[in-house]
Amino acid sequence: MGADEPLTIAPAPGTGPRSQSNRPKRYQNHGLHKLQRAVQTLGKRALPSRSTALGRALHEWRTALVADLGGDAVSTQQLALVDLAVRTKLLVDSVDAFVLAMPSPVNRQKRCLYAVVRERQALVGQLQSILRDLGLERRVKTLDLAAQLAALHREPAAPPKD
């Protein structure tokens, strides 16, 4: 080194400004992302079983949705959208329960909505889009009266009980 060159000293490791990778992660305790990952990876298996109240409610909603679409005349594409709607409804209901338990949906320090409230709005928009794709009008299941009457006459009548 010559006399004209300035002396440079490198900072010790870990004492400089934090880079993106060293920055601590933001902690989110609402569980939305964990639930979304479970639904994406597990699909139908992520839904609660029918032995739980939530599972029964989701199954009833799915059954009513299929019935509104015409019952047996539902196409494969419509069934795929129905399953997607049921999973999205599970996510929306879970986030709703969390948001309603919060003291306020507004972060007072930053004067903005919490991220989970914005995520909820995105999920609601997705559910609305799926339901719009399925159609808003109720479809009546077509009945074949002659076939049903023939089926009734084929069944033997039950003997009266004394």
C-alpha positions in Angstrom: 0.0 0.0 0.0 1.2 3.4 -0.9 0.9 6.5 1.2 -1.6 8.0 -1.2 -4.2 5.1 -0.8 -6.8 5.5 1.9 -7.0 2.8 4.6 -10.4 0.9 4.4 -11.6 -1.4 7.1 -14.3 -3.9 6.4 -17.2 -4.1 8.9 -17.4 -7.1 11.1 -20.0 -9.7 9.9 -23.4 -9.2 11.3 -22.8 -5.5 12.2 -24.0 -4.0 8.9 -27.5 -3.2 7.8 -29.8 -6.2 7.6 -30.4 -7.6 4.2 -33.7 -9.1 3.0 -32.7 -12.6 3.9 -31.5 -11.7 7.5 -34.6 -9.7 8.3 -36.9 -11.4 10.8 -40.1 -12.9 9.3 -43.4 -11.3 10.0 -45.5 -13.5 12.2 -49.1 -14.0 11.2 -51.2 -15.9 13.8 -54.6 -16.0 11.9 -53.7 -19.4 10.3 -55.2 -18.5 6.9 -52.1 -19.4 4.9 -51.7 -22.7 6.8 -55.3 -23.5 6.0 -54.9 -22.5 2.3 -51.9 -24.7 2.0 -53.7 -27.6 3.5 -56.7 -27.2 1.2 -54.4 -26.9 -1.8 -52.3 -30.0 -1.0 -55.0 -32.2 0.4 -58.0 -31.2 -1.6 -61.2 -32.9 -0.4 -59.3 -34.7 2.4 -58.7 -31.3 4.0 -62.4 -30.8 4.6 -63.7 -31.8 8.0 -65.5 -35.2 8.2 -69.3 -35.3 8.4 -69.0 -36.4 12.1 -68.2 -32.8 13.0 -70.8 -29.9 12.9 -68.7 -28.0 10.4 -68.4 -31.0 8.2 -72.1 -31.6 8.3 -72.8 -27.9 7.5 -70.4 -28.0 4.5 -71.9 -31.2 3.2 -75.4 -29.8 3.5 -74.4 -26.6 1.7 -72.8 -28.7 -1.1 -75.9 -30.9 -1.4 -78.1 -27.8 -1.6 -75.8 -26.3 -4.2 -75.9 -29.4 -6.4 -79.7 -29.6 -6.0 -80.0 -25.9 -7.1 -78.0 -26.8 -10.2 -80.5 -29.5 -11.2 -79.4 -32.5 -9.1 -78.4 -35.5 -11.3 -78.0 -33.4 -14.4 -74.9 -31.6 -13.1 -71.9 -31.8 -15.4 -68.4 -32.8 -14.3 -67.2 -29.2 -14.7 -70.0 -28.0 -12.5 -69.1 -30.6 -9.9 -65.5 -29.4 -9.9 -66.7 -25.8 -9.4 -69.0 -26.9 -6.6 -66.0 -28.7 -4.8 -63.9 -25.5 -5.3 -66.8 -23.4 -3.9 -67.1 -25.7 -0.8 -63.4 -25.4 -0.1 -63.4 -21.6 -0.6 -66.5 -21.4 1.7 -64.5 -23.2 4.4 -61.7 -20.7 4.1 -64.1 -17.7 4.2 -66.0 -19.0 7.2 -62.7 -19.7 9.1 -61.3 -16.2 8.3 -64.7 -14.7 9.2 -64.6 -16.3 12.6 -61.1 -14.9 13.2 -61.9 -11.4 12.0 -65.1 -11.2 14.1 -63.1 -12.2 17.2 -60.7 -9.4 16.6 -61.3 -6.2 18.7 -61.0 -4.1 15.5 -60.3 -4.9 11.9 -58.3 -1.6 11.7 -54.6 -1.3 12.7 -54.7 1.9 14.7 -50.9 2.5 14.5 -50.8 2.3 10.7 -54.4 3.5 10.1 -55.2 0.7 7.7 -56.9 -2.7 7.6 -55.1 -5.7 8.8 -53.9 -8.0 6.0 -56.2 -10.8 7.1 -59.2 -8.5 6.3 -57.9 -7.9 2.8 -57.3 -11.6 2.3 -60.9 -12.3 3.4 -62.2 -9.8 0.8 -60.1 -11.6 -1.9 -61.6 -15.0 -0.8 -65.1 -13.6 -0.8 -64.5 -12.2 -4.3 -63.2 -15.7 -5.4 -66.3 -17.4 -4.0 -68.6 -14.9 -5.7 -66.8 -15.5 -9.0 -67.2 -19.3 -8.6 -70.9 -19.0 -7.8 -71.4 -16.6 -10.7 -69.7 -19.2 -13.0 -72.1 -21.8 -11.8 -75.0 -19.6 -12.5 -77.4 -17.6 -10.4 -80.7 -19.1 -11.6 -82.1 -22.1 -9.9 -82.6 -25.0 -12.3 -85.5 -27.3 -11.9 -84.9 -31.0 -12.0 -86.8 -32.6 -14.9 -89.2 -35.3 -13.8 -90.3 -38.2 -15.9 -93.8 -38.8 -14.5 -94.4 -42.0 -16.5 -91.2 -43.6 -15.3 -91.9 -42.7 -11.7 -95.5 -44.1 -11.9 -94.2 -47.3 -13.5 -91.6 -47.7 -10.7 -94.3 -47.2 -8.1 -96.5 -49.9 -9.6 -93.5 -52.3 -9.8 -92.8 -52.1 -6.1 -94.9 -54.6 -4.1 -97.2 -52.9 -1.7 -96.3 -53.5 2.0 -98.8 -55.7 3.9 -100.8 -53.8 6.4 -99.7 -54.2 10.0 -102.3 -55.4 12.6 
